[in-house]
Structures are given as C-alpha cells and as structure tokens.
Amino acid sequence: MNKVYPNAEKATEDIKDGMTLMLGGFGLCGIPENCIAALVKSKVSGLTCISNNAGVDDFGIGLMLQQKQVKKMISSYVGENDEFERQLLSGELEVDLIPQGTLAERCRAGGAGIPAFFTPAGYGTEVAQGKEVREFNGKKYILESGLVADFAIVKAWKGDTHGNLIFKGTARNFNPMMAMAGKITIAEVEELVPAGELYPNFIHTPGIFVQRIFQGVNYEKRIEKRTVSEA
C-alpha cells in the first residue's frame, strides 16, 4: 500500500461536504497548516470539526470559519477567535464545549474502540446535561462517548513512507490520539524519510494508524500572544 501523497490537495481531495474531521494541534502549535489551507481552497462545507480549539481569526481553523465551512465545532477552548464568537452568538455555528481532558480521552477512547467511559469532569455543570450519571465510591460521574471521525488530520515533525510518525515537543498534544481515531488518517510532516530510517523507540504513532502521508511546505508555526484591552 502506497501511503505517500504529493501534497495536501491530493491527500484531502475526497473530503466531502458534511463529513466529520479531527484536526490535531493545541492553540496554534502542531496544527496541520497545509491541510487546512487545502480545505479552505476546496470550499468543502457543512463540516463537523473536532479540535482542541478553533484557531484564531486569520489562521488555523479560523480560516475555515471565515468561509462558513464549519457547521459544528467540538472543542474545549475557543477564546481567541472573534469570528467564532460571532457565529456562536448568532446561532450560525453549533458548538459542543468539552473539558480539555475529557476531549482528549474521548478521542483516545474512540481510537481504542471504547464506546464510552465515566468521568467526574463536568458533573454538576452544563456539560452533564442529558448525560447518564452514576456514583462510584461516593462520587458522581457522567458518561461520555468515544469520538471517531471520517478523517483525522494531524501534523508531525518526522514521518516515514510507511506512516510512522514522530512529534516534536508540545506539538505532540492531541495529534497521537486523533491519529488513532480517524477512519482515514492524513499526516503532514516537516520531513518525510524512507521506511527504516526512524529509530523504532522514538516513534510516537505507528504507521498502522496512518493511511496517507506527505511532506508539508512553508510552515509558519505561529504562536499565540497575550492580548489585553486598550482601556
């Protein structure tokens, strides 16, 4: 099976309207910049996006929000995106806000074939509305379901032609668990090497979870900066 694709456009060309996508990254760290740009260019719409956050107004998933390509966000933090806030308050965008640890575990559970699990996070808040509650050892827990996606789109530091991936530093974040939870996983990497060149003990995501891989280009690797009011 040849997993190597020439670029993001080819790797994402069969993503269709209405699909569910997982997009790795934390803030602007470790996000699949090339694939997001390709999705914006393709004008695919009606997407459900599972991501820790929604990027910022002019970068990351924020670019997809500007083009009205996203109908629902499943996220844990969205505080740096004015367009996200506008669409949420106007009712244009459906949003499911999830505690960050719960979101990570829901992705991991989906990839591990675990349909649901109990967690105390969110009990007694809006997060628990409509969810089953059980008591274990005197403590209340809510039932959360595992998450899967039509496509998981991740970004790694190095990868090989068999799809094995190495993440660098904090860019590891949500990427490994999302790579496990996609029916089809697309990995963009900064450096693509022949199979066998990566030391096995350094591999974070085995190639069995990755169906498509390509070497990305022109990474900006932006960082989020503190913003304060002028008053």
C-alpha positions as CSV (number, residue, x, y, z in Angstrom):
1,M,0.0,0.0,0.0
2,N,1.5,3.3,-1.1
3,K,0.7,5.9,1.6
4,V,2.7,8.8,0.2
5,Y,0.8,11.6,-1.4
6,P,2.4,14.6,-3.3
7,N,0.7,17.3,-1.4
8,A,-2.2,18.4,0.8
9,E,-4.6,19.0,-2.1
10,K,-4.3,15.4,-3.2
11,A,-4.4,13.9,0.3
12,T,-7.7,15.8,1.1
13,E,-9.4,15.8,-2.2
14,D,-12.1,13.2,-1.3
15,I,-13.2,15.1,1.9
16,K,-16.8,15.8,1.2
17,D,-19.5,18.2,2.5
18,G,-21.0,17.1,5.8
19,M,-18.1,15.0,7.0
20,T,-16.6,14.9,10.5
21,L,-12.9,15.8,10.8
22,M,-10.5,15.6,13.7
23,L,-7.7,18.2,13.4
24,G,-4.7,17.9,15.7
25,G,-3.0,20.8,17.5
26,F,-3.2,22.8,20.7
27,G,-3.7,26.5,20.1
28,L,-1.6,27.1,17.0
29,C,1.0,24.5,18.0
30,G,1.2,21.4,15.9
31,I,-1.8,22.2,13.6
32,P,-2.0,20.7,10.1
33,E,-1.4,24.1,8.3
34,N,-1.1,22.6,4.8
35,C,-4.3,20.5,5.0
36,I,-6.3,23.4,6.5
37,A,-5.2,25.6,3.6
38,A,-6.2,22.9,1.1
39,L,-9.6,22.5,2.7
40,V,-10.2,26.3,2.6
41,K,-9.2,26.2,-1.1
42,S,-11.6,23.3,-1.8
43,K,-14.6,25.1,-0.3
44,V,-15.9,21.9,1.2
45,S,-18.7,22.8,3.7
46,G,-21.1,21.6,6.4
47,L,-18.2,20.1,8.3
48,T,-18.1,19.0,11.9
49,C,-14.7,19.7,13.3
50,I,-13.2,18.1,16.4
51,S,-10.3,20.1,17.6
52,N,-9.0,21.4,20.9
53,N,-9.6,25.0,19.7
54,A,-10.8,26.9,16.7
55,G,-7.6,28.6,15.7
56,V,-7.6,32.4,15.5
57,D,-9.4,34.7,13.1
58,D,-6.8,34.6,10.4
59,F,-5.1,31.3,11.0
60,G,-5.8,27.6,11.5
61,I,-9.5,26.5,11.6
62,G,-10.3,30.2,11.9
63,L,-9.8,30.4,8.1
64,M,-12.4,27.7,7.6
65,L,-14.8,29.6,9.9
66,Q,-14.4,32.7,7.9
67,Q,-15.5,30.8,4.8
68,K,-18.5,29.3,6.6
69,Q,-17.2,25.8,6.0
70,V,-17.9,24.6,9.6
71,K,-21.4,23.8,10.9
72,K,-20.3,22.4,14.2
73,M,-17.3,22.6,16.5
74,I,-16.5,20.1,19.2
75,S,-13.8,21.8,21.2
76,S,-12.5,22.7,24.7
77,Y,-11.2,26.3,24.1
78,V,-12.3,29.0,21.7
79,G,-11.3,32.2,23.4
80,E,-9.1,33.8,20.7
81,N,-11.4,33.8,17.8
82,D,-13.8,36.7,17.3
83,E,-15.5,35.2,14.2
84,F,-16.2,32.0,16.2
85,E,-17.8,34.1,18.9
86,R,-19.9,36.0,16.4
87,Q,-21.2,32.8,14.7
88,L,-21.9,31.1,18.1
89,L,-23.9,34.1,19.4
90,S,-25.8,34.5,16.1
91,G,-26.8,30.8,16.0
92,E,-24.8,30.2,12.8
93,L,-22.5,27.7,14.4
94,E,-23.3,24.7,16.6
95,V,-20.8,24.3,19.5
96,D,-20.1,21.4,21.9
97,L,-17.7,22.6,24.6
98,I,-16.0,19.8,26.4
99,P,-13.4,19.8,29.3
100,Q,-10.0,19.5,27.8
101,G,-9.1,16.2,29.5
102,T,-12.4,14.8,28.5
103,L,-11.9,15.7,24.9
104,A,-8.5,14.1,24.8
105,E,-9.9,10.9,26.4
106,R,-12.9,10.8,24.1
107,C,-10.5,10.8,21.1
108,R,-8.3,8.2,22.7
109,A,-11.3,6.0,23.6
110,G,-12.6,6.3,20.0
111,G,-9.3,5.2,18.6
112,A,-9.1,2.3,21.1
113,G,-12.6,1.0,20.3
114,I,-14.0,2.0,23.7
115,P,-17.6,3.2,23.1
116,A,-18.0,5.2,26.3
117,F,-16.5,5.9,29.8
118,F,-17.4,7.6,33.0
119,T,-15.6,10.8,34.2
120,P,-16.2,13.2,37.1
121,A,-15.2,16.2,35.0
122,G,-18.2,18.3,34.3
123,Y,-20.6,16.8,36.8
124,G,-23.0,19.5,38.2
125,T,-22.4,21.8,35.2
126,E,-24.0,22.3,31.8
127,V,-21.6,19.7,30.4
128,A,-23.6,17.0,32.2
129,Q,-26.9,17.9,30.8
130,G,-28.6,15.0,29.1
131,K,-25.9,12.5,30.1
132,E,-26.1,9.5,32.3
133,V,-24.8,9.9,35.9
134,R,-23.6,7.2,38.1
135,E,-22.0,7.1,41.5
136,F,-18.7,5.2,42.2
137,N,-17.2,5.1,45.7
138,G,-19.4,8.0,46.8
139,K,-18.5,10.3,43.8
140,K,-20.7,11.2,40.9
141,Y,-19.5,10.6,37.3
142,I,-21.0,11.3,33.9
143,L,-21.0,9.1,30.8
144,E,-19.0,10.4,27.8
145,S,-18.9,8.7,24.4
146,G,-15.8,7.9,22.4
147,L,-15.2,10.1,19.4
148,V,-14.3,8.9,15.8
149,A,-14.1,10.9,12.6
150,D,-14.3,10.3,8.9
151,F,-10.8,11.8,8.6
152,A,-8.2,12.6,11.2
153,I,-5.7,15.2,10.1
154,V,-2.5,15.5,12.0
155,K,0.8,17.2,11.8
156,A,4.1,15.6,12.8
157,W,7.8,16.6,12.8
158,K,9.1,13.5,11.0
159,G,7.4,10.6,9.3
160,D,8.4,7.7,7.0
161,T,6.9,6.3,3.9
162,H,5.1,3.6,6.0
163,G,3.3,6.3,8.0
164,N,5.3,6.1,11.2
165,L,5.3,9.4,13.0
166,I,7.5,11.4,15.5
167,F,6.1,14.5,17.1
168,K,8.4,17.3,18.4
169,G,7.9,18.7,21.9
170,T,4.5,20.2,22.7
171,A,3.4,19.7,19.1
172,R,2.6,16.2,20.2
173,N,-0.5,17.4,22.1
174,F,-3.8,16.0,20.6
175,N,-2.2,14.6,17.4
176,P,-1.3,11.0,18.5
177,M,-4.8,10.1,19.9
178,M,-6.6,11.7,17.0
179,A,-4.4,9.8,14.6
180,M,-5.9,6.6,16.1
181,A,-9.5,7.8,15.9
182,G,-9.9,8.6,12.2
183,K,-11.4,6.1,9.7
184,I,-8.8,7.6,7.4
185,T,-5.8,9.5,8.9
186,I,-3.8,12.0,6.9
187,A,-0.4,13.1,8.3
188,E,1.5,16.0,7.1
189,V,5.2,16.1,8.2
190,E,8.0,18.5,8.1
191,E,10.4,15.8,7.0
192,L,9.5,12.6,5.1
193,V,12.1,9.8,5.1
194,P,12.3,6.3,3.7
195,A,10.9,3.5,5.8
196,G,13.5,2.2,8.2
197,E,15.2,5.5,8.9
198,L,13.3,6.3,12.1
199,Y,14.6,4.6,15.3
200,P,11.7,2.4,16.4
201,N,11.9,3.5,20.1
202,F,11.3,7.2,19.1
203,I,8.1,6.6,17.1
204,H,5.0,8.0,18.8
205,T,2.4,6.9,16.3
206,P,2.8,3.6,14.4
207,G,2.1,3.6,10.7
208,I,-0.8,1.2,11.1
209,F,-2.9,4.2,12.1
210,V,-1.9,6.4,9.2
211,Q,-3.3,5.9,5.7
212,R,-1.9,9.0,3.9
213,I,1.3,11.0,4.5
214,F,3.0,13.9,2.7
215,Q,5.8,16.3,3.3
216,G,4.4,19.8,4.0
217,V,5.8,23.1,3.0
218,N,6.0,26.7,4.1
219,Y,5.1,26.2,7.8
220,E,4.6,29.4,9.7
221,K,4.4,27.8,13.1
222,R,2.7,30.8,14.6
223,I,2.4,31.3,18.4
224,E,-0.4,32.8,20.3
225,K,0.3,36.1,22.1
226,R,-1.3,37.6,25.0
227,T,-3.8,40.3,24.1
228,V,-5.2,42.9,26.5
229,S,-7.8,45.6,26.2
230,E,-6.7,49.1,25.5
231,A,-8.7,50.5,28.4
